[in-house]
C-alpha cells in the first residue's frame, strides 16, 4: 500500500512538472548567450568535430569541461540540434532529477505524504523553472550532485562501497560545471570525519577512489585530447576563483551586492533568498536533535559559504544547488516539528509564503514572455533564407538556425580566429550573409530583465553599428521579418 502511494505521488509530481515546464518551451524565455555557446560545442561534438567552439568562437562553452556537451551532443545526434531539442534535453534532466529526489526522500523520510511538500516547493521554484527550460549545464550537474548525495547517504546507512559511486558522480558533476568542486570538497571532509568517528578508513578511501578515477580520466583528456597541462587548465578556469588575482576572499561587499542584485533582484525576490539561506541556517541548530536535518543543511550551507568566499560569483542558476538542500531541509524540519502545532503552523506558513513568491515570479515570466515569437518560427525563417556552409555575420542568439554556417557574431572572440579583430573581417569580401537585429540594444537580459552591464552594451552597440554599415555597403537587403522579443530581423546577402 505504501509503495503504491509513493508511486502515485511520484507520477503526480511528474505530471505537475510537465504541465509547468513543457508549454511554450522555445518561447519562455528568450534565447540568451550561454545557450548557443554550450549548444554550439554539443552540436559540434554530435557532428564528429570534437569538443570545439568553431562556429561559436570563444571559451567556457564546454570545450574543456566537457561532460555536459557530451550528453547534450549525444542527444542532438538522435534528435537534432534545434533549440527545442536542446531545451527538451534540459526538461528531461528535470524529470530524472525528480526520480532521484524521490529516492533521496525515501532514505530520509518515512511518511510519504511529506514528499509532496518537497516536490511542490521544488517544482514551483522559479529558478528550477528556468534551469530546466534553458540550455545550460546546471540541468545536468544537479543530477550528478544529487546522485552523489544519494549514494553518500546510502554509504552511511548501509554499505560503505556506496561512497565509491558518490565520488564518481560528484566529480562527473564537476566536469559539467567547475562550481561543483565545492561539493566534492565538502563531501571529502565529511567522509574523512565520518571515517575518523567510526574508526573505519573505508568511507574516505572509497569516496576518494571514485573521485580520483574520474579525475585521472579528465587529466588524460586534458593531455591527450586538448594538449593542455593542469597549470594551463588552471589559467583557463582559475579566473572563476576570487583568489585568482591574488586576493584571499575577494571583495565581499561587492559579491554580496551581486547576489542581492542578480538573485534577489533587489527586493523582488528577497524573501526567496532569505528563505533558502535561512532554512539552511536553521537546520544547523538540529545538530544534536536530528542528524539528518543537520547533515543536509550543513552540506547546503557550506556550499553557499564556500562558494561565496572562494568563487568570483555565484551565478543565479547556480542557486539550484542550494535550493535542493534548502527545500530538503525545510521538509525534514516540518516532519520533525509535526507534533508541535504552533511551530508546525509557523513553518508551514513560511513555506507557503515561499511558494507564493516563486509562483508570482513564474507567473510574471509567463505573462511577460508568452507573447514572444516562438524561436521555432525564427529558426525556420532564418534557415530558409541562409544557405548552409556560407559565412554569416549575425548575433549569437541566432546561432541555432545557422549552426551549419561559418558563424561570426557579437560574442566571437576574434583573436581566436584568423582575422584577429572584427575590423579585419569587415575589410574582406568573405561574408556571404548578414542576419541582423537591433533587439540586443534594448539593454535587458533575456530572463530577469536586468540591465546589461555598461561595458557589454558598449560592445553590442559597436558590433551592431559596424555590422550594419558593412551589410548596407557590401551586401543587398533581401528580406525582413517582424518578431516580438527579437526585434525586426533583417536579411542581407551578397547575391540577390
C-alpha positions in Angstrom: 0.0 0.0 0.0 2.8 2.4 1.0 4.7 1.6 -2.2 1.6 2.3 -4.3 1.1 5.6 -2.5 4.7 6.6 -3.2 4.4 5.8 -6.9 1.2 7.7 -7.1 2.9 10.8 -5.6 5.8 10.4 -8.0 3.5 10.1 -11.0 1.5 13.1 -9.9 4.7 15.2 -9.5 5.9 14.2 -12.9 2.6 15.3 -14.4 2.7 18.6 -12.5 6.3 19.2 -13.6 5.4 18.5 -17.2 2.4 20.9 -17.1 4.6 23.6 -15.7 7.8 23.2 -17.7 6.8 21.9 -21.2 4.4 24.5 -22.6 6.0 27.4 -24.6 9.4 25.7 -24.3 11.0 27.8 -27.0 9.1 31.0 -26.1 9.8 31.4 -22.4 12.5 32.6 -22.0 14.2 34.3 -25.0 17.4 32.7 -26.1 20.3 34.1 -24.2 24.0 33.9 -24.8 25.1 30.7 -22.9 22.5 28.6 -24.7 24.2 28.8 -28.2 27.6 28.8 -26.5 27.1 25.4 -24.9 24.7 24.2 -27.7 27.4 25.0 -30.3 30.0 22.8 -28.6 27.5 20.0 -28.1 26.4 20.2 -31.8 30.0 20.1 -33.0 30.5 17.0 -30.9 27.4 15.4 -32.4 28.9 16.1 -35.8 32.1 14.4 -35.0 34.1 17.6 -34.6 35.1 17.0 -31.0 34.5 19.4 -28.2 35.1 22.6 -30.1 33.6 26.1 -30.4 34.5 26.5 -34.1 31.1 28.1 -35.0 30.7 30.0 -31.8 34.3 31.0 -31.3 35.1 31.6 -27.7 35.8 29.8 -24.4 34.0 28.2 -21.4 31.4 26.6 -23.6 32.1 23.0 -22.5 35.1 22.7 -24.8 37.3 21.6 -21.8 34.8 20.9 -19.0 33.1 18.5 -21.4 30.5 16.3 -19.7 27.5 18.5 -20.4 28.3 18.8 -24.2 29.0 15.0 -24.2 25.5 14.2 -23.0 23.7 17.0 -24.9 25.6 16.3 -28.1 24.6 12.6 -27.9 21.0 13.7 -27.5 21.4 16.0 -30.5 22.9 13.2 -32.5 19.5 11.5 -32.2 17.0 14.4 -32.1 18.8 17.2 -34.0 20.4 20.4 -32.9 17.4 22.7 -32.7 16.7 24.9 -29.7 13.6 22.8 -29.0 15.7 19.6 -28.9 18.3 21.2 -26.7 15.8 22.6 -24.2 13.9 19.2 -24.3 17.2 17.7 -23.0 17.1 20.0 -20.0 13.4 19.2 -19.5 14.2 15.5 -19.4 17.0 16.2 -16.9 14.5 17.7 -14.6 12.3 14.6 -14.8 15.3 12.4 -14.0 16.1 14.7 -11.0 12.6 14.2 -9.7 13.1 10.4 -9.8 16.5 10.8 -7.9 14.9 13.1 -5.4 12.2 10.5 -4.7 14.9 8.0 -3.9 16.7 10.5 -1.6 13.4 11.3 0.2 12.8 7.5 0.7 16.2 7.4 2.6 15.3 10.4 4.8 11.6 10.4 5.4 9.2 7.5 6.3 5.9 9.3 5.8 5.5 9.7 2.1 2.8 12.4 2.3 5.6 14.8 3.2 7.2 14.1 -0.2 4.5 16.3 -1.6 5.9 19.3 0.4 9.3 18.9 -1.1 8.2 18.3 -4.7 5.7 21.2 -4.8 8.2 23.7 -3.3 11.0 22.4 -5.6 9.0 22.0 -8.8 7.4 25.5 -8.4 10.8 27.3 -7.7 11.2 30.0 -10.3 15.0 29.1 -10.6 14.1 25.5 -11.2 11.6 26.6 -13.8 14.3 28.4 -15.7 17.1 25.9 -15.3 15.1 23.0 -16.9 14.0 25.0 -19.9 17.3 26.5 -20.9 20.4 25.1 -22.4 22.9 25.2 -19.5 25.0 22.7 -17.6 23.1 23.3 -14.3 20.4 21.0 -15.7 22.8 18.1 -15.8 25.2 18.9 -12.9 22.4 18.8 -10.4 21.6 15.2 -11.4 25.2 14.2 -10.7 25.4 16.1 -7.4 22.1 14.6 -6.3 23.2 11.1 -7.2 26.4 11.8 -5.2 24.2 12.8 -2.2 22.0 9.7 -2.6 25.0 7.3 -2.6 26.7 9.2 0.3 23.6 8.7 2.4 23.5 5.0 1.4 27.1 4.7 2.3 26.4 5.9 5.8 23.2 3.9 6.3 24.3 0.7 4.6 27.3 -0.4 2.6 30.4 1.9 2.6 31.1 0.7 -1.0 28.4 3.3 -2.0 31.0 6.0 -1.3 32.8 5.0 -4.5 29.7 6.0 -6.5 29.4 9.2 -4.5 32.9 10.2 -5.5 32.4 9.2 -9.2 29.1 11.2 -9.5 30.4 14.3 -7.8 33.4 14.5 -10.0 31.2 14.0 -13.0 29.3 17.0 -11.8 32.5 19.0 -11.6 33.1 18.1 -15.2 29.7 19.6 -16.0 30.4 22.8 -14.1 33.5 23.6 -12.1 31.5 25.1 -9.2 30.6 21.6 -8.2 34.1 21.2 -6.9 32.9 22.9 -3.8 30.6 19.9 -3.2 33.4 17.5 -3.9 35.5 19.2 -1.2 32.6 19.2 1.3 31.9 15.5 0.8 35.5 14.7 1.2 35.7 16.5 4.5 32.5 14.8 5.8 33.7 11.4 4.6 37.1 11.9 6.4 35.3 13.0 9.6 32.9 10.0 9.4 35.9 7.6 8.9 37.6 9.0 11.9 34.5 8.8 14.1 33.7 5.2 13.0 37.4 4.3 13.1 36.9 2.8 9.7 39.1 4.0 6.8 36.8 2.6 4.1 34.4 5.6 3.6 37.2 8.1 2.8 39.2 5.6 0.8 36.2 4.6 -1.3 35.0 8.2 -1.8 38.5 9.3 -2.8 38.9 6.3 -5.1 35.8 7.2 -7.0 36.7 10.8 -7.3 40.3 10.0 -8.3 39.1 7.7 -11.0 37.1 10.4 -12.8 39.9 12.9 -12.1 42.5 10.7 -13.8 40.3 10.3 -16.8 39.9 14.0 -17.1 43.6 14.6 -16.8 44.1 12.1 -19.6 41.5 14.0 -21.7 43.4 17.3 -21.0 46.8 15.9 -22.0 45.9 13.7 -24.9 42.8 15.4 -26.4 43.3 19.1 -25.5 47.1 19.1 -25.3 46.7 21.1 -22.1 48.6 20.8 -18.8 47.0 21.1 -15.4 48.6 24.5 -15.0 47.2 25.7 -18.3 43.8 24.4 -17.2 44.1 26.5 -14.0 44.9 29.6 -16.1 41.9 28.8 -18.2 39.4 28.3 -15.4 41.1 29.9 -12.4 39.5 33.2 -13.2 36.3 31.9 -11.7 38.1 32.0 -8.3 38.3 35.1 -6.1 41.9 34.1 -5.3 43.0 34.2 -8.9 44.1 37.8 -8.9 45.9 37.4 -5.6 43.1 38.3 -3.1 42.2 35.8 -0.4 38.5 36.2 -0.4 37.8 38.9 -3.0 35.5 41.9 -2.4 32.9 40.6 0.0 30.6 43.5 -0.1 30.6 43.6 -3.9 29.8 39.8 -4.1 27.0 40.3 -1.5 25.6 43.1 -3.6 25.8 40.9 -6.7 23.7 38.2 -5.0 21.1 40.8 -3.9 21.0 42.3 -7.4 21.2 39.2 -9.5 19.3 36.6 -7.5 17.2 38.8 -5.2 16.6 41.3 -8.0 16.8 44.0 -5.3 13.8 43.3 -3.1 11.6 41.5 -5.7 12.9 38.0 -4.8 14.5 38.9 -1.4 12.2 36.7 0.6 13.1 33.7 -1.7 16.8 34.3 -1.0 16.2 34.8 2.8 14.1 31.6 2.9 16.6 29.5 1.2 19.6 30.6 3.2 17.6 31.0 6.4 16.3 27.4 6.2 19.8 26.0 5.8 20.9 28.1 8.8 18.0 26.9 10.9 18.9 23.3 10.1 22.3 23.7 11.7 20.6 24.1 15.1 19.4 20.5 14.9 23.0 19.1 15.3 22.0 17.1 18.4 18.3 16.7 17.9 18.2 15.4 14.3 21.3 14.3 12.5 19.5 14.0 9.1 18.5 17.7 9.2 21.9 18.8 10.4 23.7 16.8 7.6 21.5 18.1 4.8 21.6 21.7 6.0 25.3 21.6 6.7 26.1 20.5 3.1 23.9 23.1 1.6 25.0 25.9 3.9 28.7 25.1 3.4 28.2 25.1 -0.3 26.8 28.6 -0.1 29.5 29.9 2.3 32.5 28.4 0.4 31.1 29.4 -3.0 30.6 33.0 -1.7 34.1 33.2 -0.3 36.2 31.4 -3.0 34.2 31.8 -6.2 34.3 35.0 -8.2 30.5 35.0 -8.3 27.5 32.7 -7.5 25.5 32.8 -10.7 21.7 32.9 -10.4 21.2 29.4 -11.9 23.9 28.1 -9.6 21.4 28.6 -6.8 19.7 25.4 -7.9 22.4 23.5 -6.0 21.4 25.4 -2.9 17.7 25.2 -3.4 17.5 21.4 -3.4 19.3 21.3 0.0 17.2 24.2 1.3 13.9 22.5 0.4 15.1 19.1 1.7 16.0 20.8 5.0 12.7 22.6 5.2 10.7 19.3 4.6 12.8 17.5 7.2 12.2 20.3 9.8 8.5 20.2 9.0 8.4 16.5 9.6 10.4 16.8 12.8 8.1 19.5 14.2 4.8 18.0 13.2 3.7 17.3 16.8 4.3 20.9 17.9 1.3 22.6 16.4 2.3 26.2 16.8 5.8 25.7 15.5 4.5 23.5 12.7 2.0 26.2 11.7 4.6 28.9 11.6 7.0 26.7 9.5 4.1 25.8 7.1 3.2 29.5 6.8 6.8 30.4 5.9 6.8 27.7 3.3 3.5 28.8 1.8 4.9 32.3 1.5 7.9 31.0 -0.3 5.7 29.1 -2.6 3.6 32.2 -3.4 6.7 34.2 -4.1 8.0 31.7 -6.5 4.6 31.3 -8.1 4.4 35.1 -8.6 7.9 35.0 -10.2 6.9 32.2 -12.6 3.6 34.0 -13.4 5.5 37.2 -14.2 7.8 35.4 -16.6 4.9 33.7 -18.3 2.9 37.0 -18.7 6.0 38.8 -19.9 7.3 36.3 -22.4 4.3 34.3 -23.6 3.7 36.7 -26.4 7.2 36.4 -27.7 7.7 35.0 -31.2 8.4 31.2 -30.8 12.0 30.6 -31.6 11.0 27.6 -33.7 9.4 30.1 -36.1 12.6 32.2 -36.2 14.7 29.1 -36.8 12.5 28.1 -39.7 12.6 31.6 -41.3 16.3 32.1 -40.9 17.2 28.6 -42.1 15.1 29.1 -45.3 16.9 32.3 -46.2 20.5 31.4 -45.4 22.3 28.6 -47.2 24.4 26.1 -45.2 28.1 26.2 -45.4 28.3 30.0 -46.0 29.9 32.7 -43.9 27.4 34.7 -41.8 27.6 37.8 -39.7 24.9 37.8 -37.1 24.0 37.7 -33.4 24.8 34.9 -31.1 21.2 34.3 -30.2 20.5 33.4 -33.8 23.1 30.6 -33.8 20.7 27.5 -33.8 19.4 28.1 -37.4 22.9 28.9 -38.6 24.8 26.2 -36.8 25.9 24.7 -40.2 27.5 28.0 -41.2 30.8 29.8 -40.5 29.3 32.0 -37.9 30.7 35.3 -36.7 28.7 37.2 -34.1 28.7 39.8 -31.3 30.3 37.4 -28.8 33.0 35.9 -31.1 36.5 36.2 -29.6 38.1 37.4 -32.8 41.7 36.9 -31.6 40.9 33.2 -31.8 40.0 33.4 -35.5 42.3 34.0 -38.5 41.1 37.7 -38.6 42.3 38.6 -35.1 39.9 41.6 -34.8 36.4 42.3 -36.2 37.7 45.1 -38.4 39.9 42.7 -40.3 36.9 40.6 -41.2 34.9 43.6 -42.3 37.5 44.7 -44.9 37.2 41.4 -46.7 34.6 40.0 -49.1 34.3 36.8 -47.1 30.9 37.4 -45.6 28.0 35.9 -47.6 25.1 36.8 -45.4 24.3 39.2 -42.6 21.3 38.5 -40.3 20.9 41.5 -38.0 18.5 42.8 -35.4 18.9 45.8 -33.1 17.0 43.9 -30.3 20.2 43.4 -28.3 20.4 47.2 -27.9 17.4 47.2 -25.6 19.9 46.6 -22.8 17.9 43.9 -20.9 18.9 40.4 -20.1 16.7 37.6 -21.6 15.5 36.1 -18.3 15.3 38.5 -15.4 15.1 41.7 -17.5 18.1 43.2 -15.6 20.0 46.0 -17.3 23.1 44.7 -19.1 26.5 45.8 -17.9 27.6 49.1 -19.4 30.8 47.5 -21.0 28.7 44.8 -22.6 26.2 47.3 -24.0 29.2 49.2 -25.5 30.4 46.1 -27.2 26.9 45.2 -28.5 26.4 48.7 -29.9 29.9 48.8 -31.5 29.3 45.4 -33.2 25.8 46.2 -34.4 26.9 49.6 -35.9 29.9 48.1 -37.7 28.0 45.1 -38.9 25.1 47.2 -40.2 27.4 49.6 -42.0 29.1 46.6 -43.6 25.8 45.0 -44.6 24.4 48.2 -46.1 27.6 49.0 -48.1 28.7 45.5 -49.2 25.5 43.3 -49.3 22.0 43.5 -50.5 19.0 43.5 -48.2 16.8 40.7 -49.3 14.1 40.5 -46.7 13.0 41.2 -43.1 10.6 39.7 -40.6 9.0 41.4 -37.6 9.1 39.5 -34.3 8.2 40.1 -30.7 11.2 39.8 -28.4 13.8 39.6 -31.1 13.0 42.8 -32.9 12.9 43.2 -36.7 15.3 40.8 -38.3 16.9 42.0 -41.5 18.5 39.7 -44.0 21.4 40.8 -46.2 23.0 38.6 -48.9 25.9 39.1 -51.3 23.7 37.9 -54.1 20.0 38.6 -54.8 
